[in-house]
Amino acid sequence: MPTARGIPVEALAAAAFLIGLVIGSFVNVVIHRLPRGESLAWPGSRCPACRAPIRWFDNLPLVSWLRLRGRCRRCAAPISPRYPAVELVTALVFTAFALRHGAGPMLLVWWAFAAALIATAAIDFAHQIIPDEISLGGLLVALVAVPGIQALTGAPFAAALLRSAAGALLGAGIFWSIGFVHARVSAALGREFAHWPGEGESLPTPGSLDYWVWFPGVGFGDVKLLAMIGAVLGPLGVLWTILAASLLGLALGLGFALVTRRWNAPFGFGPAIASGALLVALLPGTWLGAWLAW
């Protein structure tokens, strides 16, 4: 039986899937509560319709939703299929990371990375925001955890820290540059946007913070998200992420426009960035995969 660091592959995959279901349930809490500014710990899970507390046996990831046929036990209100979908996707992604990278301390970082990206994609899709708690919080954790774990496995800590920092700066710098140049060109051409600079407001000047961080079309949340991704994947990984995200964003944008029949409808770029980063991190058997494994 094949093994991964002494653990049978089948056992590792099963454990990763079950852990992914549990973490996916928490990711749902993050998706629902974080944009609303609510506590992630209190109160316990409740039905969105009747506000009745959900008992533990009705809160089992994936299983309870299927058993209750997607409805609240008390009021029979429908429960969004997003909940089991997020749990299943998280479980499958956790399993893929376990099989791709094997058991070890870095697997915990990959799982946290995946959970953060899944939450980001769902929140940005629904609200067109990327919470700083995920992007900046993940950036700080990555700058400590990734070099630290790589140092434990024999890599020079200074080199590992430099790689994470360079990836963060490169990822954020590329998107910031795109947004900044686009804003300056738009202002010079007199282009108008519904949200920029805002009704009755003048364009930001170099003496204001908005001049440097508030751009039309490119959210600063994307800049911070790519900094987090770069801290985990390194310079080469974040470049591939941007390329993958650009292609995925084009496909998602066209699909969104066809579904809504609106070619100018705003949508978050976070799902494309998150999906691109996951694809790059899971890319198997290539020189890029070898770089990421290092």
VMD Tcl script that draws the C-alpha trace (Angstrom):
set ca {
  {0.00 0.00 0.00}
  {1.51 3.37 -0.98}
  {2.38 5.63 1.91}
  {2.98 9.33 2.47}
  {5.57 9.85 5.22}
  {4.63 6.47 6.68}
  {0.86 7.08 6.49}
  {-1.15 4.97 4.05}
  {-2.41 7.16 1.24}
  {-5.98 5.95 1.72}
  {-5.90 6.84 5.42}
  {-4.38 10.25 4.69}
  {-7.02 10.99 2.05}
  {-9.88 9.89 4.33}
  {-8.58 11.96 7.25}
  {-8.08 15.01 5.01}
  {-11.60 14.70 3.63}
  {-13.19 14.50 7.09}
  {-11.08 17.39 8.41}
  {-12.01 19.38 5.31}
  {-15.72 18.84 5.99}
  {-15.34 20.14 9.53}
  {-13.23 23.14 8.49}
  {-15.63 23.76 5.63}
  {-18.43 24.16 8.18}
  {-16.37 26.86 9.91}
  {-15.60 28.47 6.55}
  {-19.37 28.83 6.10}
  {-19.51 30.71 9.40}
  {-16.75 33.03 8.18}
  {-18.51 33.61 4.86}
  {-21.81 34.46 6.53}
  {-20.65 36.47 9.55}
  {-17.40 38.22 8.69}
  {-18.86 40.63 6.09}
  {-21.58 41.53 8.61}
  {-19.10 42.28 11.37}
  {-20.51 39.51 13.57}
  {-18.59 37.33 16.00}
  {-17.33 34.05 14.58}
  {-17.67 32.33 17.95}
  {-20.94 33.60 19.42}
  {-23.82 32.89 19.24}
  {-23.94 29.33 18.00}
  {-25.32 28.33 14.62}
  {-28.92 29.45 14.04}
  {-31.48 29.13 11.29}
  {-31.32 32.31 9.18}
  {-35.14 32.34 8.90}
  {-36.57 31.53 12.35}
  {-33.35 32.13 14.36}
  {-33.78 28.83 16.18}
  {-30.49 27.35 17.47}
  {-29.29 24.43 15.37}
  {-28.73 21.30 17.45}
  {-25.44 19.48 17.08}
  {-27.02 16.52 15.26}
  {-28.47 18.94 12.71}
  {-25.12 20.66 12.25}
  {-23.04 17.78 10.95}
  {-21.19 18.92 7.83}
  {-22.87 17.85 4.61}
  {-24.70 14.94 6.29}
  {-27.28 17.04 8.14}
  {-28.16 19.12 5.07}
  {-28.77 15.95 3.06}
  {-30.74 14.29 5.86}
  {-32.96 17.36 6.34}
  {-33.31 17.76 2.56}
  {-31.97 21.28 2.75}
  {-34.59 22.63 5.16}
  {-34.69 23.80 8.76}
  {-36.09 21.14 11.10}
  {-38.17 23.72 12.98}
  {-39.60 26.11 10.36}
  {-38.92 24.14 7.15}
  {-37.33 27.21 5.56}
  {-34.89 26.28 2.76}
  {-31.20 26.32 3.67}
  {-28.92 27.55 0.93}
  {-27.08 24.81 -0.97}
  {-24.01 27.04 -0.58}
  {-23.46 25.46 2.84}
  {-22.96 21.85 1.70}
  {-21.19 23.07 -1.45}
  {-18.57 24.95 0.57}
  {-18.12 21.98 2.90}
  {-17.70 19.56 0.00}
  {-15.33 21.83 -1.93}
  {-13.19 22.38 1.18}
  {-13.06 18.63 1.83}
  {-12.02 17.89 -1.76}
  {-9.39 20.64 -1.79}
  {-7.99 19.47 1.56}
  {-7.75 15.94 0.17}
  {-6.01 17.18 -2.97}
  {-3.43 19.09 -0.89}
  {-2.81 16.05 1.30}
  {-2.23 13.83 -1.73}
  {-0.16 16.47 -3.53}
  {2.14 17.52 -0.68}
  {1.92 14.60 1.77}
  {1.68 14.63 5.54}
  {3.87 17.06 7.45}
  {3.82 20.44 9.16}
  {3.52 22.35 5.88}
  {0.25 20.55 5.14}
  {-1.39 22.56 7.92}
  {-0.27 25.76 6.18}
  {-1.66 24.52 2.86}
  {-4.98 23.72 4.52}
  {-5.19 27.13 6.20}
  {-4.25 28.73 2.87}
  {-6.99 26.80 1.07}
  {-9.64 27.63 3.68}
  {-8.76 31.33 3.51}
  {-8.98 31.34 -0.29}
  {-12.32 29.51 -0.36}
  {-13.78 31.97 2.15}
  {-12.35 34.90 0.19}
  {-13.82 33.68 -3.09}
  {-17.31 33.26 -1.63}
  {-17.29 36.60 0.21}
  {-15.98 38.57 -2.75}
  {-18.49 36.92 -5.07}
  {-21.41 37.86 -2.80}
  {-20.28 41.24 -1.45}
  {-17.40 42.46 -3.69}
  {-15.15 42.84 -0.64}
  {-12.11 40.97 0.68}
  {-11.90 41.30 4.46}
  {-8.56 42.44 5.89}
  {-8.93 39.77 8.55}
  {-8.28 37.20 5.82}
  {-5.81 38.98 3.54}
  {-3.67 40.92 6.02}
  {-4.13 38.36 8.78}
  {-3.13 35.59 6.38}
  {-0.16 37.63 5.20}
  {1.21 38.01 8.74}
  {0.70 34.32 9.50}
  {2.32 33.26 6.21}
  {5.39 35.45 6.73}
  {6.01 33.65 10.03}
  {4.72 30.13 9.41}
  {6.06 29.40 5.92}
  {9.73 30.34 6.58}
  {9.54 28.79 10.05}
  {8.32 25.41 8.78}
  {10.77 25.43 5.88}
  {13.58 26.14 8.35}
  {12.47 23.13 10.41}
  {12.80 20.94 7.31}
  {16.36 22.12 6.64}
  {16.00 25.23 4.48}
  {17.94 28.35 5.55}
  {15.49 30.55 7.45}
  {16.82 33.80 5.97}
  {16.40 32.52 2.42}
  {12.91 31.21 3.15}
  {11.89 34.52 4.75}
  {13.28 36.45 1.80}
  {11.34 34.25 -0.62}
  {8.05 34.84 1.23}
  {8.66 38.58 1.57}
  {9.65 38.90 -2.09}
  {6.54 36.99 -3.16}
  {4.32 39.25 -1.05}
  {5.90 42.43 -2.40}
  {5.80 41.22 -5.99}
  {2.16 40.11 -5.83}
  {0.97 43.29 -4.17}
  {3.26 45.50 -6.24}
  {2.07 44.25 -9.62}
  {-1.61 44.75 -8.85}
  {-1.03 48.07 -7.10}
  {0.89 49.30 -10.14}
  {-1.93 48.23 -12.47}
  {-4.53 49.99 -10.33}
  {-2.45 53.13 -9.87}
  {-1.60 53.55 -13.55}
  {-5.20 52.83 -14.59}
  {-6.47 55.46 -12.14}
  {-4.05 58.10 -13.39}
  {-4.81 57.37 -17.05}
  {-8.56 57.37 -16.35}
  {-8.29 60.73 -14.60}
  {-6.26 62.20 -17.47}
  {-8.82 61.01 -20.02}
  {-11.73 62.27 -17.96}
  {-13.32 58.84 -17.63}
  {-16.17 58.54 -15.15}
  {-17.06 55.60 -12.92}
  {-20.12 55.11 -10.75}
  {-18.04 54.68 -7.58}
  {-14.96 56.77 -8.37}
  {-14.48 59.39 -7.15}
  {-18.12 59.44 -6.03}
  {-21.04 61.78 -6.61}
  {-20.15 65.33 -5.72}
  {-16.54 64.43 -4.86}
  {-13.40 65.57 -6.61}
  {-10.63 63.28 -7.79}
  {-8.10 62.42 -5.07}
  {-4.86 64.39 -5.07}
  {-1.32 63.17 -4.30}
  {-1.61 64.60 -0.80}
  {-4.46 62.23 0.12}
  {-4.27 58.53 0.93}
  {-7.05 57.78 -1.57}
  {-4.74 58.90 -4.39}
  {-2.46 55.96 -3.60}
  {-4.89 53.22 -2.60}
  {-8.32 53.95 -4.15}
  {-8.60 52.89 -7.77}
  {-11.43 52.34 -10.25}
  {-11.78 48.75 -11.40}
  {-9.02 47.31 -9.18}
  {-9.96 46.84 -5.55}
  {-7.23 47.33 -2.98}
  {-8.48 44.10 -1.41}
  {-7.08 42.27 -4.45}
  {-3.69 43.89 -3.80}
  {-3.64 42.67 -0.20}
  {-4.89 39.21 -1.20}
  {-2.04 38.79 -3.69}
  {0.42 39.82 -0.98}
  {-0.85 36.94 1.15}
  {-0.69 34.54 -1.78}
  {2.84 35.64 -2.64}
  {3.98 35.07 0.94}
  {2.90 31.43 0.61}
  {3.74 30.65 -3.02}
  {6.80 32.86 -3.45}
  {7.66 35.13 -6.41}
  {7.29 32.55 -9.16}
  {4.11 31.13 -7.69}
  {2.42 34.52 -7.45}
  {3.33 35.33 -11.06}
  {1.69 32.11 -12.21}
  {-1.28 32.92 -9.99}
  {-1.76 36.29 -11.69}
  {-1.59 34.64 -15.11}
  {-4.06 31.92 -14.11}
  {-6.36 34.46 -12.43}
  {-6.39 36.64 -15.54}
  {-7.53 33.74 -17.71}
  {-10.05 32.54 -15.15}
  {-11.31 36.08 -14.59}
  {-11.95 36.47 -18.31}
  {-13.91 33.21 -18.38}
  {-15.87 34.06 -15.22}
  {-16.59 37.57 -16.46}
  {-17.97 36.32 -19.75}
  {-20.03 33.67 -17.97}
  {-21.38 36.23 -15.48}
  {-22.30 38.60 -18.29}
  {-24.11 35.88 -20.24}
  {-26.08 34.78 -17.16}
  {-27.04 38.31 -16.05}
  {-27.25 39.69 -19.61}
  {-25.35 42.73 -18.33}
  {-21.91 43.45 -19.78}
  {-21.11 46.22 -17.31}
  {-22.24 44.50 -14.10}
  {-19.52 44.66 -11.40}
  {-18.19 41.43 -9.97}
  {-15.35 40.62 -7.64}
  {-12.02 39.41 -9.02}
  {-11.32 37.53 -5.79}
  {-12.81 34.19 -6.95}
  {-10.49 34.16 -9.98}
  {-7.44 35.03 -7.87}
  {-8.29 32.40 -5.26}
  {-8.93 29.72 -7.88}
  {-5.70 30.57 -9.68}
  {-3.69 30.33 -6.48}
  {-5.21 26.94 -5.63}
  {-4.46 25.63 -9.11}
  {-0.85 26.80 -8.91}
  {-0.37 25.30 -5.44}
  {-1.80 21.96 -6.57}
  {0.02 21.82 -9.92}
  {1.58 18.33 -9.93}
  {4.84 16.96 -11.22}
  {6.42 20.05 -12.78}
  {9.40 22.29 -12.13}
  {6.91 24.75 -10.62}
  {5.69 22.06 -8.26}
  {9.26 21.32 -7.25}
  {9.84 25.03 -6.53}
  {6.71 25.18 -4.36}
  {7.69 22.00 -2.51}
  {11.02 23.63 -1.65}
}
mol new
graphics top color blue
foreach p $ca { graphics top sphere $p radius 0.5 }
foreach p [lrange $ca 0 end-1] q [lrange $ca 1 end] { graphics top cylinder $p $q radius 0.2 }
display resetview
